[in-house]
Amino acid sequence: MTNNSIDFSDTRTWPPLDRLVPGFDGNKAVRSSSVAGRDIVFTNSQGSRVSHRFGTTTVEWSYEPGPGDPHPVMSGKDDYEAFDVAEGLVYTQFHHRDNVPNTAVSLVLDFEHGRSLAIVSTIGDPAEGRTRVQHNFLQGRIEGLATRGPEPAPTTALLGRRVQWTYSDEHSYEHVYLGPHSYTWHCLAGPAAGLADTDECTTYELRPGIYVFASREKVLPFAAVTIADHRDITSLRSYGALFGLDETGELPTHFTFGAVGELVSHTVRNTTF
C-alpha cells in the first residue's frame, strides 16, 4: 500500500535510514557461531595483512598495509554478527563504531576455497555526481588454507531478473537488475511504500549461484551489502547490512537484515545489442 504522506517528487519527505529499522529484520537468518574462538588472517589484493580474532560477540582486528596501500596501520575491537550462507561460507558484519565510525566492513570468508572478500563501506563528504557511501572490494587469501577455484569476481549473472524480497511481514521490495552497474528498487510495503528509484550497484560472484550485491543510494546517504543466494530459484535467500547516516545527517547507522525472495520474472535480452 502506498504511503500517502510521502511526496514522490519531494525527496525531503523520503524516510531516512533509521526510520526503516523497526521490523526490518523480521526475516533475518539465525546468527552463526562458526567463527567464534577463531583467529583468521588473510592477505588482500593490495598486499595488506588483516588479522581477526573472533570472540562470541566481538572481533579484535588489526590492519598492516602492504606496499603502496595508502591506509595507516590500524587496530580495533567491534561488535560483529556472522551468518552461515553455505557449507564453509560465512558472512560477517561489523561497524568500526569507536575508532573509524564512518566505516563498516562486510567480510565474506570461504573456508572451502581459502578465499575472502572484504567490502568496505565508507561514508564520505557530499560530492556532486557521487553517492555519499562508497564501496571498496578487496579479494584475499586466507592464511593456512589452500586456495582453489576462481576468486570472487564481478558478474552480470543477475541481469534481467526481477525479484520480490520480503524482509518481514511489514517490509517488502522488488528489485529489477538492469545492467552491470544499475538496478531499480520499488518498495511494495513498509515506511517507503510506493517509492521507487534506479541506483548504482555492483555484483560479485562468490560461488555458483551465490552473489554479493552492493547498492548505493543517491537520494539518501546510505548503502547496502547483501549476500544473495540464488542457487534454488524457487527459494531465494539473502543476508545483508545497511550503513549510512540517520535523519540528522550526522550519525552513522548500521544494522543487519535478511530476506526471503521470489523470482518474479527473468528477461533474456537480445545479445546482438
PEBELWO-V589702 format. One record per residue. N is the residue number from 0. RES is the residue in one letter. SS is DSSP state (@ for helix, = for strand, . for the rest). OMEGA is omega in degrees with one decimal (* if undefined). D_FIRST is the distance of its C-alpha to the first C-alpha in Angstrom with 1 decimal. Layout:
[[N & RES & SS & OMEGA & D_FIRST] [N & RES & SS & OMEGA & D_FIRST]]
This chain:
[[0 & M & . & -178.9 & 0.0] [1 & T & . & 175.5 & 3.8] [2 & N & . & -173.9 & 6.5] [3 & N & . & 179.5 & 9.0] [4 & S & . & -178.8 & 11.8] [5 & I & . & 174.6 & 12.1] [6 & D & . & -175.5 & 14.4] [7 & F & . & -175.4 & 14.1] [8 & S & . & 179.1 & 17.8] [9 & D & . & -174.2 & 18.9] [10 & T & @ & 176.0 & 18.8] [11 & R & @ & 179.7 & 20.3] [12 & T & @ & -179.5 & 17.0] [13 & W & . & -177.1 & 15.5] [14 & P & . & 178.6 & 15.4] [15 & P & . & -174.7 & 18.8] [16 & L & @ & -175.2 & 19.7] [17 & D & @ & 175.9 & 20.7] [18 & R & @ & 176.0 & 17.3] [19 & L & @ & -170.1 & 15.8] [20 & V & . & -172.9 & 18.6] [21 & P & . & 176.8 & 17.8] [22 & G & . & -175.6 & 16.8] [23 & F & . & -177.3 & 16.7] [24 & D & . & -176.2 & 19.9] [25 & G & . & -179.7 & 18.9] [26 & N & . & 177.6 & 20.1] [27 & K & . & -179.8 & 22.9] [28 & A & . & 176.6 & 26.2] [29 & V & . & 178.1 & 29.1] [30 & R & . & -179.4 & 31.4] [31 & S & . & 173.8 & 34.6] [32 & S & . & -171.4 & 38.1] [33 & S & . & 177.0 & 39.7] [34 & V & . & -179.3 & 40.8] [35 & A & . & 179.8 & 41.8] [36 & G & . & -176.5 & 45.6] [37 & R & . & 170.3 & 45.9] [38 & D & = & -176.2 & 47.3] [39 & I & = & -178.9 & 45.8] [40 & V & = & 174.3 & 47.3] [41 & F & = & 174.1 & 46.4] [42 & T & = & -175.0 & 47.6] [43 & N & = & -173.5 & 45.1] [44 & S & . & 174.3 & 45.4] [45 & Q & . & -177.4 & 46.9] [46 & G & . & -179.6 & 49.7] [47 & S & . & -177.6 & 48.4] [48 & R & = & -175.9 & 48.8] [49 & V & = & -177.1 & 45.9] [50 & S & = & 177.7 & 46.6] [51 & H & = & 172.0 & 44.3] [52 & R & = & -175.4 & 45.4] [53 & F & = & 169.7 & 42.5] [54 & G & . & 179.5 & 42.8] [55 & T & . & -178.2 & 40.5] [56 & T & . & -178.5 & 37.9] [57 & T & = & 177.3 & 39.5] [58 & V & = & 171.8 & 40.9] [59 & E & = & -175.5 & 44.0] [60 & W & = & 174.0 & 44.1] [61 & S & = & -175.8 & 46.6] [62 & Y & = & 177.6 & 46.6] [63 & E & = & -174.2 & 49.9] [64 & P & . & 175.7 & 49.5] [65 & G & . & 179.2 & 51.3] [66 & P & . & 178.7 & 53.5] [67 & G & . & 176.8 & 51.6] [68 & D & . & -175.3 & 48.5] [69 & P & . & -176.7 & 48.0] [70 & H & . & 177.5 & 46.3] [71 & P & . & 169.4 & 48.6] [72 & V & . & -178.0 & 49.5] [73 & M & = & 173.2 & 46.8] [74 & S & = & -179.9 & 46.1] [75 & G & = & 178.9 & 43.8] [76 & K & = & -176.2 & 42.1] [77 & D & = & 166.1 & 38.4] [78 & D & = & 178.3 & 36.0] [79 & Y & = & 169.8 & 34.6] [80 & E & = & 178.5 & 32.4] [81 & A & = & -179.8 & 33.3] [82 & F & = & 175.6 & 31.6] [83 & D & = & -179.2 & 33.4] [84 & V & = & 179.0 & 31.9] [85 & A & = & 179.8 & 34.7] [86 & E & . & 178.0 & 38.4] [87 & G & . & -179.5 & 40.0] [88 & L & = & -173.1 & 36.9] [89 & V & = & 179.1 & 35.6] [90 & Y & = & 179.9 & 32.9] [91 & T & = & -176.0 & 33.7] [92 & Q & = & 171.6 & 31.9] [93 & F & = & -179.5 & 33.5] [94 & H & = & 177.8 & 33.3] [95 & H & . & -168.5 & 36.6] [96 & R & . & -172.1 & 35.6] [97 & D & . & -172.4 & 39.2] [98 & N & . & 176.9 & 41.2] [99 & V & . & -169.4 & 38.9] [100 & P & . & 178.4 & 35.6] [101 & N & . & -176.2 & 34.2] [102 & T & = & 172.7 & 34.5] [103 & A & = & -176.4 & 32.8] [104 & V & = & 168.4 & 34.0] [105 & S & = & -174.9 & 32.4] [106 & L & = & 177.8 & 35.4] [107 & V & = & -178.7 & 35.6] [108 & L & = & 179.1 & 38.8] [109 & D & = & -176.1 & 40.0] [110 & F & . & 178.5 & 43.0] [111 & E & . & -177.1 & 43.8] [112 & H & . & 176.9 & 44.3] [113 & G & . & -173.8 & 45.5] [114 & R & = & 176.6 & 43.0] [115 & S & = & 171.5 & 40.5] [116 & L & = & 176.1 & 37.8] [117 & A & = & 173.8 & 36.9] [118 & I & = & -177.1 & 33.9] [119 & V & = & 178.8 & 34.6] [120 & S & = & -176.7 & 31.8] [121 & T & = & 174.4 & 33.2] [122 & I & = & -179.6 & 31.8] [123 & G & . & 175.5 & 34.0] [124 & D & . & 177.6 & 34.8] [125 & P & . & 178.5 & 32.7] [126 & A & . & -178.4 & 34.1] [127 & E & . & 177.4 & 33.3] [128 & G & . & 179.3 & 32.2] [129 & R & . & 173.7 & 31.4] [130 & T & . & -176.3 & 28.5] [131 & R & . & 177.7 & 29.2] [132 & V & = & 179.0 & 29.1] [133 & Q & = & 178.2 & 31.5] [134 & H & = & 173.1 & 32.2] [135 & N & = & -175.8 & 35.7] [136 & F & = & -177.3 & 36.4] [137 & L & = & 174.6 & 39.7] [138 & Q & = & 179.6 & 41.1] [139 & G & = & 176.6 & 43.7] [140 & R & = & -177.7 & 46.2] [141 & I & = & -179.6 & 46.5] [142 & E & . & 177.3 & 50.1] [143 & G & . & 179.3 & 52.0] [144 & L & . & 175.1 & 49.9] [145 & A & . & 176.6 & 50.8] [146 & T & . & 176.2 & 48.4] [147 & R & . & -177.9 & 47.6] [148 & G & . & -179.3 & 45.3] [149 & P & . & 175.1 & 43.6] [150 & E & . & 176.3 & 42.1] [151 & P & . & -174.5 & 38.4] [152 & A & = & 177.7 & 37.9] [153 & P & = & -177.8 & 35.3] [154 & T & . & 174.1 & 33.9] [155 & T & . & -172.8 & 31.9] [156 & A & . & -176.9 & 31.1] [157 & L & . & -173.9 & 27.3] [158 & L & . & 179.2 & 27.4] [159 & G & . & -179.0 & 25.6] [160 & R & = & 173.3 & 23.3] [161 & R & = & -172.9 & 19.6] [162 & V & = & 170.6 & 18.3] [163 & Q & = & 178.9 & 15.0] [164 & W & = & 179.1 & 15.7] [165 & T & = & -175.5 & 14.4] [166 & Y & . & 177.6 & 15.7] [167 & S & . & 176.6 & 14.9] [168 & D & . & -176.8 & 13.0] [169 & E & . & -173.4 & 10.5] [170 & H & . & 177.9 & 10.9] [171 & S & = & 178.0 & 10.6] [172 & Y & = & 167.4 & 11.8] [173 & E & = & 177.9 & 13.7] [174 & H & = & 172.3 & 17.1] [175 & V & = & -175.3 & 19.4] [176 & Y & = & -167.8 & 23.0] [177 & L & = & -175.0 & 24.7] [178 & G & = & -178.0 & 28.1] [179 & P & . & -175.3 & 30.3] [180 & H & . & -179.5 & 28.9] [181 & S & = & 174.8 & 25.4] [182 & Y & = & 176.0 & 22.0] [183 & T & = & 173.9 & 18.5] [184 & W & = & 179.1 & 15.5] [185 & H & = & -179.7 & 11.8] [186 & C & = & 179.5 & 9.3] [187 & L & = & -179.1 & 6.7] [188 & A & = & -179.7 & 6.1] [189 & G & . & -177.1 & 8.3] [190 & P & . & -178.5 & 9.9] [191 & A & . & -175.5 & 9.7] [192 & A & . & 179.7 & 6.1] [193 & G & . & 179.0 & 7.0] [194 & L & . & 177.7 & 10.6] [195 & A & = & 177.0 & 13.2] [196 & D & = & 173.8 & 17.0] [197 & T & = & -173.8 & 20.2] [198 & D & = & -178.2 & 22.4] [199 & E & = & 179.4 & 25.7] [200 & C & = & 175.1 & 26.4] [201 & T & = & 179.9 & 29.4] [202 & T & = & 173.9 & 29.8] [203 & Y & = & 172.2 & 32.9] [204 & E & = & 177.4 & 34.0] [205 & L & = & 175.5 & 35.4] [206 & R & = & 177.6 & 36.4] [207 & P & . & 178.3 & 35.7] [208 & G & . & 179.6 & 32.0] [209 & I & = & -170.5 & 31.2] [210 & Y & = & 162.9 & 30.0] [211 & V & = & 176.1 & 29.5] [212 & F & = & -177.9 & 26.5] [213 & A & = & -177.2 & 26.6] [214 & S & = & -175.9 & 24.3] [215 & R & = & -178.4 & 24.8] [216 & E & . & 176.1 & 22.4] [217 & K & . & -178.7 & 23.9] [218 & V & . & -178.7 & 21.7] [219 & L & . & -173.6 & 21.7] [220 & P & . & 173.7 & 24.8] [221 & F & = & -178.0 & 23.8] [222 & A & = & -178.5 & 24.2] [223 & A & = & 169.8 & 23.7] [224 & V & = & -174.5 & 26.3] [225 & T & = & 166.9 & 25.2] [226 & I & = & -177.4 & 27.4] [227 & A & = & -178.8 & 25.8] [228 & D & = & -179.1 & 27.6] [229 & H & . & -176.9 & 27.5] [230 & R & . & 177.2 & 30.7] [231 & D & . & -173.9 & 29.1] [232 & I & . & 176.2 & 26.5] [233 & T & . & -177.3 & 25.4] [234 & S & . & -178.5 & 24.6] [235 & L & = & -178.5 & 23.6] [236 & R & = & 176.0 & 23.8] [237 & S & = & 179.6 & 23.5] [238 & Y & = & -174.5 & 25.1] [239 & G & = & 177.4 & 24.5] [240 & A & = & 174.1 & 24.8] [241 & L & = & -177.7 & 23.3] [242 & F & = & 178.6 & 25.9] [243 & G & = & -177.0 & 26.0] [244 & L & = & -179.3 & 26.3] [245 & D & . & -175.0 & 24.6] [246 & E & . & 179.7 & 23.4] [247 & T & . & -175.4 & 27.0] [248 & G & . & -175.9 & 27.7] [249 & E & . & -170.9 & 30.7] [250 & L & . & 176.2 & 30.1] [251 & P & = & 177.4 & 29.3] [252 & T & = & -177.8 & 26.5] [253 & H & = & 174.8 & 26.7] [254 & F & = & -178.0 & 24.8] [255 & T & = & -178.1 & 24.6] [256 & F & = & 174.2 & 21.8] [257 & G & = & -178.9 & 21.5] [258 & A & = & 167.8 & 19.3] [259 & V & = & -173.1 & 19.7] [260 & G & = & 175.9 & 19.1] [261 & E & = & 175.4 & 19.1] [262 & L & = & -176.3 & 20.9] [263 & V & = & 179.6 & 18.9] [264 & S & = & 177.8 & 21.7] [265 & H & = & -179.7 & 24.8] [266 & T & . & 177.1 & 26.2] [267 & V & . & -175.1 & 30.0] [268 & R & . & 172.0 & 31.3] [269 & N & . & -173.3 & 34.7] [270 & T & . & 178.6 & 36.8] [271 & T & . & -179.8 & 39.3] [272 & F & . & * & 37.3]]
